């Protein structure tokens, strides 16, 4: 594998990530997450990734659909930054919910399968829509 991480490789990994969340495939999801994965909020404060995935992993929350909009990529050697708007439809104990956000993802090349890991997530408020 080249030292440069190709955006097309990241696009394929993201498609597998979203599919794993929707189809409840925890093994496929774990294969895409870096052991060093960390989440931050819009102030740069670190968040606990396990708290966000625990409900999904325990099947208390089901991801019904993920809509991606305005996705952009910036490649830098062995890493690719992906940013874009997401609308995540969840079904759980509190009924159906819609979460809108801007999500920044940092993907990094890795030596094992699948060749790329999600290293970092930063959740930001969704861009206000103008009517």
C-alpha positions in Angstrom: 0.0 0.0 0.0 1.2 3.5 -0.8 2.2 5.9 2.0 -0.5 8.2 0.7 -4.1 7.5 1.7 -6.3 7.8 -1.4 -9.7 9.6 -1.0 -11.4 6.8 -2.9 -10.2 4.4 -0.2 -11.7 6.6 2.5 -15.0 6.9 0.6 -15.2 3.1 0.5 -14.4 2.8 4.2 -17.1 5.4 5.0 -19.6 3.5 3.0 -18.8 0.4 5.0 -18.9 2.3 8.3 -22.4 3.7 7.6 -23.6 0.3 6.4 -22.3 -1.4 9.6 -24.2 1.1 11.7 -27.5 0.7 9.8 -27.2 -3.1 9.6 -26.0 -3.6 13.2 -22.7 -5.2 12.3 -20.4 -4.6 15.4 -17.5 -6.6 14.1 -17.3 -4.7 10.8 -17.6 -1.4 12.7 -14.8 -2.3 15.1 -12.6 -3.2 12.2 -12.9 0.4 10.9 -12.4 2.1 14.2 -8.8 2.9 15.4 -8.0 1.5 18.9 -7.0 5.2 19.6 -10.3 6.6 18.4 -11.3 9.8 20.2 -14.3 12.1 19.9 -14.4 15.8 20.5 -17.1 18.4 20.7 -17.3 21.8 19.1 -15.1 23.3 21.9 -12.4 20.6 21.3 -13.2 18.8 24.6 -12.7 15.1 24.4 -15.8 12.9 24.7 -16.1 9.2 25.6 -16.7 7.2 22.4 -18.0 4.2 24.3 -20.9 6.2 25.7 -22.1 7.1 22.2 -21.8 3.6 20.9 -22.9 1.7 24.0 -26.7 2.1 23.2 -26.1 1.0 19.6 -23.9 -1.9 20.6 -26.5 -3.1 23.2 -29.2 -2.8 20.6 -31.1 -0.1 22.6 -30.7 2.3 19.7 -31.1 1.4 16.0 -29.7 3.6 13.2 -32.5 3.7 10.7 -30.8 5.9 8.1 -27.9 8.2 7.6 -28.1 11.0 5.1 -24.9 12.7 4.1 -24.8 16.2 2.5 -22.1 18.6 1.4 -19.2 16.2 2.0 -15.7 17.5 1.5 -12.3 15.8 1.8 -8.8 17.1 2.4 -6.0 14.5 1.9 -2.6 14.9 3.7 -0.3 12.0 3.2 -1.4 9.1 5.3 -4.5 10.9 6.6 -7.7 12.2 5.1 -10.0 14.7 6.8 -13.7 14.4 5.8 -16.3 16.9 6.8 -19.9 17.2 6.0 -23.5 17.5 7.2 -25.2 14.3 8.5 -28.8 13.6 9.3 -29.0 10.4 11.5 -32.4 8.8 12.0 -32.5 6.8 15.2 -35.1 4.5 16.7 -35.0 3.6 20.4 -36.6 3.8 23.7 -37.6 7.5 23.2 -39.1 6.8 19.8 -37.9 7.9 16.4 -35.4 10.8 16.6 -33.5 12.9 14.0 -30.0 14.2 14.8 -28.5 16.8 12.5 -24.8 17.6 12.8 -21.7 18.5 11.1 -19.2 15.7 11.6 -15.4 16.0 11.0 -13.7 12.6 10.6 -10.0 11.9 10.4 -9.1 8.7 8.7 -5.6 7.3 8.9 -3.8 4.6 6.9 -3.1 1.4 8.9 -1.1 -1.7 8.1 -3.9 -4.3 8.9 -7.2 -4.9 7.2 -9.1 -2.8 6.1 -6.1 -0.6 5.5 -7.7 2.5 7.0 -9.0 3.4 10.5 -11.2 6.1 11.7 -8.9 8.0 14.1 -11.0 10.9 15.3 -14.5 12.4 15.2 -15.5 15.9 16.0 -19.2 16.6 16.3 -20.3 20.2 15.5 -23.7 21.8 15.3 -25.3 21.5 11.8 -25.0 24.6 9.6 -28.2 26.6 9.9 -30.4 26.3 6.8 -31.6 29.4 5.0 -35.1 29.2 3.6 
